[in-house]
Structures are given as C-alpha cells and as structure tokens.
Amino acid sequence: MARITAGVATSHVPLLGVAVDQGKTGDEYFGPIFAGYKWTKAWEKENAPDVVILVFNDHASAFDMKIIPTFAIGCGDKYKPADEGWGPRPVPEVEGHPDLAWHIAQSLILDEFDMTIINEMDVDHGLTVPLSMMFGTPEAWPVKVIPLAVNVVTYPPPSGNRCWALGEAIACAVESFPDNLNVQIWGTGGMSHQLQGPRAGLLNREWDNKFLDMLIGDSDAARFIPHIEFLRETGSEGIEMVMWLIMRGALGKATKCLHRHYHIPCSNTAIGHLVLEPTS
C-alpha cells in the first residue's frame, strides 16, 4: 500500500524564487536562509518520495473572486508555472499523479469533505518555491506532485481543526491506495507576516517558534488555535499556517523532528522550515 513517510513544512516567500532564478542563493542576504535547507536537499536525495502532496494557497493565479474553493485538489497530468505578472518562473512543469489524486478525492468526498476537483490549473510561487527550496534547479522535478490548494486569502478561511482533520482523512486515503508508493506531505506558507496596513512588516519570532514546537511530539493543541490568535500574533497573512496543520494531521498521533530552521527577515516575512517523521 501507499504510505506517508514524512511531512515537510516551509514558507513559500516569492522572493526566494527570485533568488533561485537569479542565482543569488549564496549572497550575504539570502545565504543564511538557503543554508537552512541544505540538510533537507541532501535528505530528499536519500529519501526521495514517489509523490508529494503539496498543500499551498493560490495567489489569484488559478482562482479569483469568481471562484473561491476552500479546499481544491489537482487531479491533472501536468501543471504549468503561472505568470504572476512578470512572466512564468523558469522552472519545469509539475507532473501530477492522477491515479492517486482521484483516489484521494473520492476518499475525502466520501469522508464528507467537500473537495473541489481541478483538472487544469497553473501553479504559482506557493507551489513552485517549495519545490525549488528542496530540489534546486533540476531539468525536471524529481517527484510527482498532487496540488492541494487551500483558501487562506479571502475570509473565511478553514479552521485549524478542520485542516488537521483533513490531514487525518488524507492519511487514510493514502493508506487505502493499493500501489506501493512513498508519499510525503508538505505544508507551505507562513510564518508570521503582514503585507499591508499599520502592522505591515509584523514579525513574531517567539510565537512562530512556539508554533513549531507544537507540531513536534504528541500534542494536538495546534489544531485548536483560533483564527483571532493567528491574526493577532502573526499578522493577516499568518493564517497561512493552518496549511501546516493539514501536513501535521496526516502524520498521526506523534512526530519526530528531523530538521528545523527559522530565520528573519526574508523580505518582510519570517522563514520557518521543519522536516517531521511520523512515530505512531
């Protein structure tokens, strides 16, 4: 059967994609950020998954105010890099895994999650930047990817508890797939940041690291953090961290931390990164 072997959490700051594309990952500003991913890049080579379920949010590239799905799963064969206003990133097309994606979609819907099924969409930095952080600049991505888009842009976003429960349901779906696949699940976005208004530039190192702590071990307290706490402590865009809870929920009752990285600032955001292994 298929199995989820690891969870990865990472920020998906668009400026990181610019640094990769312009060859600036080792300079004075970006060097300390990318240094925190060297361990993971080496680890991914040694523990390469067949498929990554990549939880991200679209930034008005595939969806706009006409259609706002709370949870959308990509079931297509391929996904092109989106043009976010300055041309598509010079990265490979993303190859999907339709068989597993359709299986997960069916399982989730029968588990009473109202999923939106997407067969065609372009994917923006929310999905391509994490791939660049883990795999660098290959001619083709070394894994197949199932995109899982979450609305954290337009009110109301899903609760942390609902996201955690979705992760649990994804784990059940993967385990019921008959093929022998090594699957990783990635939660992306965050950490603390606010892009507009009087609190633009807000960073909260203490709260961010408390949140990282909560994803390690056997506590499920993070699933019950209310929206207002994310907003108050981490800024208007900090709500993206609910997407990390989908990843954590899919890893079961307890986790072991294999790698951890935190850095501020990158642009006007905080960089957080975890590699977790399920232990139960």
Secondary structure as GFF3:
##gff-version 3
##sequence-region A 1 280
A	DSSP	beta_strand	3	10	.	.	.	ID=ss1
A	DSSP	alpha_helix	14	21	.	.	.	ID=ss2
A	DSSP	alpha_helix	31	35	.	.	.	ID=ss3
A	DSSP	alpha_helix	38	46	.	.	.	ID=ss4
A	DSSP	beta_strand	51	56	.	.	.	ID=ss5
A	DSSP	beta_strand	71	74	.	.	.	ID=ss6
A	DSSP	beta_strand	78	79	.	.	.	ID=ss7
A	DSSP	beta_strand	94	95	.	.	.	ID=ss8
A	DSSP	alpha_helix	98	110	.	.	.	ID=ss9
A	DSSP	beta_strand	116	118	.	.	.	ID=ss10
A	DSSP	alpha_helix	125	135	.	.	.	ID=ss11
A	DSSP	beta_strand	144	150	.	.	.	ID=ss12
A	DSSP	alpha_helix	160	175	.	.	.	ID=ss13
A	DSSP	beta_strand	182	188	.	.	.	ID=ss14
A	DSSP	alpha_helix	205	214	.	.	.	ID=ss15
A	DSSP	three_ten_helix	221	224	.	.	.	ID=ss16
A	DSSP	alpha_helix	227	234	.	.	.	ID=ss17
A	DSSP	three_ten_helix	238	241	.	.	.	ID=ss18
A	DSSP	alpha_helix	242	249	.	.	.	ID=ss19
A	DSSP	beta_strand	255	266	.	.	.	ID=ss20
A	DSSP	beta_strand	269	278	.	.	.	ID=ss21
###
